[in-house]
Amino acid sequence: MVKKQIQKHLSLGLAIISLAGCGHSGDYSYSLLSDGQSFSQSTAVTNTKVDILWVVDNSSSMTPLQQNLVNNFNSFISNFQAKGYDFRIAVTTADAYRAGAFFNNDPSLSRWRDGVDPNHTGVFVIDPTTPNLTQTFVTNASQGQGGSGDERVFSSFKEALNNPQNANFVRADSFFSVIILSDEDDFSDSTRPEGSWLQSGGIPDHDYNDPNLESVDSYISFLDSFTQSTASSRRYSVSAITVLDSACQQSHAQQAPSTIIGQRYMDMVNKTSGVLGSIYDSSYATALNNIQQKIIELSTQFYLGRIPVVSSIVVVVNGQTVSQDSSNGWTYNSTNNSIVFHGSAVPPQNASISVNFDPASVKN
């Protein structure tokens, strides 16, 4: 009888946060008030922080692609600036893996990059206070094409993230984004000597059948652990601007005969809710805009403490009700049990948000 009475009177759930960031930190409290017909969830999220790592392929033929990136950087950064985000940006390269003990055992090779000789900014981490921010990024990301042609992007960002010289770049309460620019797929293999693809009789690069090729899932597991994420609540994404199809491959092959479709990049991006862009586009403006929008959507999603009756959800931002709309409103992500904001509905820094809903059951 008591159970039936509770089920009968259980109705509206309330979740209120003062939002300035991603995630679901804070304490949840629930109450079933006798005859009060209310369920209450409350939490506090203290900040909106976004840490962004660019992994730039610096092998032969990449200079024009790097130029396309930096020429369109404003399409990426402007929205973070307009919304007052606390962002940090660093750059590493596709051959940072060479810093590892199996290769050169030299941590300086995976230190965040601040340009290449003779142009250096002295700024290894860009943030909103960085003077001449855009030009600083242009110099940092213009890594030229003098790096290794043995691209191992995944092991490179892992090596860089584990480098003590780069410590504390990814903050405990931030959303982390990895963005890859490369015209050849990743072939991370910690047992294959550096540049072995150039050596007669060496272990071949570009070999998807290499038994020691490290799986995409192994690097997702690394990022899960590094960011203290779970599959249902990831506080990071991976995006890539790369070779997406045979038409792009054939066109780019005139400049880079060894160009390979980014199969592993696409797998990584799809599994981490990132965004794909084509290196063949004449301008990267659209891809960069899509990437920044996705980062903002993922970083501001609001995780619910209970599974809701979706039709009962009411979302209010700064006192205004927001419509359920995948373009300029909110949607419910059943996998993460979260509210995701889109387009113009993405909350600004320090917005006040309330989410009201009927729980699907007393216990879920």
PyMOL commands that set and color helices and strands:
alter all, ss='L'
color gray80, all
select helices_A, chain A and resi 2-9+63-71+74-82+96-99+107-110+133-141+153-161+164-166+196-198+216-227+246-252+263-271+285-299+310-312+343-345
alter helices_A, ss='H'
color red, helices_A
select strands_A, chain A and resi 12-19+38-42+49-56+86-93+115-116+119-120+175-181+236-242+276-278+302-303+314-317+320-322+330-333+338-341+351-357
alter strands_A, ss='S'
color yellow, strands_A
deselect
rebuild
show_as cartoon
